[in-house]
């Protein structure tokens, strides 16, 4: 295990380190570091104790290296007074018995807040002041609505014994529903795709090839959201046809694939940063994850976070700023241990970035890497655990990747249980991609990725190069894996929260509610995005569901282990 360590140093040196970090962070994290932007910047002194948020100019004087990173919000307004009591008053949920702690830096998002907070009703959380039914860029129907209409038309066609390519089954359907010509074409295009998938499922490959040609002809990876969606799904279905007919093999695909998605997500590319700046889905998820971690470790002198998928580590800048300001019980050390099976140099580079950021905050910090060839080799003894430290486990989009290898998943869970963390923060994609029935799995994937493509349509121009990269390099591999692969090769087997609840119960895990403050701040963050009105926040029991126009995308749940006494 490799370890990087940083000790506390005199505050008079902080300015020099900050100036040195400015160039370093620009090179390593880019100028558009979302989590270190003005939206999340935080500083606490006597005024902060009284509820004041620092004015932007004051913050730049205290932390000059934030200046080059403060590109997200282009808004300057006076400090805003806000207290914990006001949060409790504005949120109508019964507050949990909470520890005393300093909220995260998201209070900076309150500077434009002048509307009364919409009440949590226990099921849906409405973004502040935004109409979630409003249309974006002149579009009337969401991708979800288009796919639903196409699916209903497909089912109706099957029930009527119609087995050829024809316009929408009912001659008055389009006019009755008030569909535009473009929307009617989109419904028809999705229906063709479903017809193709149905024939592939029945192994009628000749008919499927004819239909897939229609899909290719009518779709485009540069068209509207539906056309782009169908374009990538058509490629995936074609790959499945070629696999099943022996035209290509897994070995051929291995030679063809050169883009490592998992490794790419470890590096903060400009396309990913653009996605974070324009879309609230992932920022809301990651920010709330960090808020939950802070709430469970605040007050501890030694904090150890075990991260099973650290990737770029950008989200930890928020947590570090929050922990660096706890005054009543100063932090002696923050330790992050990253677990991985490959790409050790990239993970170590992430550690160095976090080390530099910690030094700029005068935060005692150490970073360790636990590398194993296989998750089945994971063992509690590999972690440098201290009996005096508070341990938290963070598994972002990890567990679902091991559903195809249940022995690995069982091993990881047993090790985590033996560590007995104070909290386990789990985030997964909220969808069922594990159906053994091909058509059902493809339909689920259509709704899921349809929401993603819809979000890009609402927030990025069609010729935006970052959008094209996101769709072709980040989303397309997932689509192909779900549609074309089988067996252990099919690693995208996401399951819904209800499935995970049953699984976690086997390990004596108890789900705890996402706090009122976390929900409140998630809602505030959504409101900072131009397209935030389409981002939906829902509660499923104790967990938070982040979605797009009502389609679930991510699920955030928090857990504790209930260990039986000897």
Protein Blocks (a to p, Z undefined) as FASTA:
>chain_A
ZZdddddddfklmmmmmmmmmmmmmmmnopklmklmmklgccddfklmnopacdfklmmm
mmmmlmmmmmmbccdcddddddfklmmmmpmcdcdddddddddfklmmmmmgcbdcddde
hlaccdehiafkbceehiabdfklmmmmmmmmmmmmmmnopabdcddfblklmmmnopaf
klmmmmmmmmmmmmmmmmmmnopaklmmmmmmmmmmmgcfkbcfklmmmmmmmmmmmmmm
mmmnopacfklmmmmpmbdfklmmmpccfklmmmmmmpmklmmmmmmmmmmmmmmmgoia
bdcdddfblmnommmmmmmmmmmmmmklccfbdcdddddfehklmmmmmmmmmmmmmmmn
opacdddddddfbfklgcfklpccdfkbccddddehklmmmmmmmmlmmmmmmmmmmnop
abdcdddddddfkbfblklmmmmmmmmmmmmmmmmmmmpcfklmklmmmmmmmmmmmmmm
mmmpgcjllmblcdcfklmmmmmmmnopacddddfklmmmmmmmmmmpmklmmpccddeh
jbccddeehiafbdcdddddddddZZ
